[in-house]
Amino acid sequence: MTLSTMPAREFYTLPEVADALRMTVDNLRKLVRNKRIAVHQDRPGAKVLIHRSDLEGYVNRMRVEVEPEKERGKG
């Protein structure tokens, strides 16, 4: 699954997001601990979920703009 092929829902589980971002759930938890991506939890001990807008925001912050390489010898 990728971000573009994820079912359109408001919230996703950690395994779903980890799969879409092609990382382990443990690495996703590190991002959460470091406040790189927000999570939602109704109460302590409840399932941790990630809102689609928070996921999209994380992906947009990680986007890198790449310019096409110029041919050598041309100015």
JOJO-V718580 format. One record per residue. N is the residue number from 0. RES is the residue in one letter. PHI is phi in radians with two decimals (NA if undefined). PSI is psi in degrees with one decimal (NA if undefined). D_FIRST is the distance of its C-alpha to the first C-alpha in Angstrom with 1 decimal. Layout:
n:N res:RES phi:PHI psi:PSI d_first:D_FIRST
n:N res:RES phi:PHI psi:PSI d_first:D_FIRST
This chain:
n:0 res:M phi:NA psi:143.0 d_first:0.0
n:1 res:T phi:-2.13 psi:170.3 d_first:3.8
n:2 res:L phi:-0.99 psi:-40.2 d_first:6.9
n:3 res:S phi:-1.28 psi:-20.3 d_first:8.1
n:4 res:T phi:-1.80 psi:2.4 d_first:5.9
n:5 res:M phi:-1.16 psi:142.7 d_first:6.3
n:6 res:P phi:-1.08 psi:142.3 d_first:9.4
n:7 res:A phi:-1.29 psi:102.8 d_first:12.5
n:8 res:R phi:-2.40 psi:167.1 d_first:14.2
n:9 res:E phi:-1.38 psi:-39.5 d_first:16.6
n:10 res:F phi:-2.21 psi:150.1 d_first:15.5
n:11 res:Y phi:-2.29 psi:151.8 d_first:12.6
n:12 res:T phi:-1.40 psi:164.1 d_first:13.3
n:13 res:L phi:-1.04 psi:-44.6 d_first:13.3
n:14 res:P phi:-1.06 psi:-37.0 d_first:11.0
n:15 res:E phi:-1.13 psi:-45.0 d_first:8.2
n:16 res:V phi:-1.19 psi:-42.6 d_first:9.2
n:17 res:A phi:-1.04 psi:-42.4 d_first:9.7
n:18 res:D phi:-1.10 psi:-45.3 d_first:6.3
n:19 res:A phi:-1.12 psi:-35.6 d_first:5.2
n:20 res:L phi:-1.54 psi:-1.6 d_first:8.7
n:21 res:R phi:0.98 psi:53.2 d_first:8.6
n:22 res:M phi:-2.47 psi:169.3 d_first:11.7
n:23 res:T phi:-1.38 psi:159.4 d_first:13.5
n:24 res:V phi:-1.09 psi:-36.6 d_first:14.4
n:25 res:D phi:-1.07 psi:-42.2 d_first:17.9
n:26 res:N phi:-1.15 psi:-36.6 d_first:17.2
n:27 res:L phi:-1.13 psi:-40.5 d_first:15.7
n:28 res:R phi:-1.08 psi:-35.2 d_first:18.8
n:29 res:K phi:-1.11 psi:-41.2 d_first:20.9
n:30 res:L phi:-1.08 psi:-40.2 d_first:19.7
n:31 res:V phi:-1.13 psi:-47.1 d_first:20.6
n:32 res:R phi:-1.03 psi:-37.2 d_first:23.9
n:33 res:N phi:-1.52 psi:9.5 d_first:24.7
n:34 res:K phi:1.02 psi:34.2 d_first:24.0
n:35 res:R phi:-1.50 psi:-21.8 d_first:21.5
n:36 res:I phi:-2.51 psi:133.5 d_first:19.2
n:37 res:A phi:-1.42 psi:148.8 d_first:20.7
n:38 res:V phi:-2.23 psi:163.7 d_first:20.1
n:39 res:H phi:-2.20 psi:137.2 d_first:21.8
n:40 res:Q phi:-2.56 psi:124.0 d_first:23.7
n:41 res:D phi:-1.09 psi:-39.6 d_first:26.3
n:42 res:R phi:-2.76 psi:160.8 d_first:28.6
n:43 res:P phi:-0.97 psi:134.0 d_first:28.9
n:44 res:G phi:1.56 psi:-11.4 d_first:27.2
n:45 res:A phi:-1.37 psi:165.9 d_first:24.9
n:46 res:K phi:-1.06 psi:137.6 d_first:21.1
n:47 res:V phi:-1.57 psi:129.0 d_first:19.7
n:48 res:L phi:-2.22 psi:155.8 d_first:17.3
n:49 res:I phi:-2.07 psi:127.1 d_first:16.0
n:50 res:H phi:-1.28 psi:142.8 d_first:16.9
n:51 res:R phi:-0.97 psi:-40.9 d_first:14.7
n:52 res:S phi:-1.15 psi:-33.1 d_first:17.7
n:53 res:D phi:-1.20 psi:-39.4 d_first:17.9
n:54 res:L phi:-1.13 psi:-46.6 d_first:14.3
n:55 res:E phi:-1.10 psi:-38.2 d_first:15.0
n:56 res:G phi:-1.09 psi:-42.7 d_first:18.4
n:57 res:Y phi:-1.07 psi:-47.8 d_first:17.2
n:58 res:V phi:-1.06 psi:-42.6 d_first:15.0
n:59 res:N phi:-1.13 psi:-36.1 d_first:18.1
n:60 res:R phi:-1.20 psi:-27.3 d_first:20.4
n:61 res:M phi:-1.54 psi:-8.0 d_first:18.6
n:62 res:R phi:-1.13 psi:138.1 d_first:18.7
n:63 res:V phi:-2.06 psi:126.9 d_first:21.3
n:64 res:E phi:-1.45 psi:131.3 d_first:23.5
n:65 res:V phi:-2.16 psi:128.2 d_first:24.6
n:66 res:E phi:-1.59 psi:147.1 d_first:27.7
n:67 res:P phi:-1.09 psi:144.7 d_first:28.3
n:68 res:E phi:-1.28 psi:135.7 d_first:30.6
n:69 res:K phi:-1.40 psi:149.0 d_first:34.2
n:70 res:E phi:-1.19 psi:142.7 d_first:36.1
n:71 res:R phi:-1.18 psi:141.6 d_first:38.6
n:72 res:G phi:1.51 psi:-6.1 d_first:42.1
n:73 res:K phi:-1.97 psi:136.6 d_first:41.3
n:74 res:G phi:-1.50 psi:NA d_first:42.0
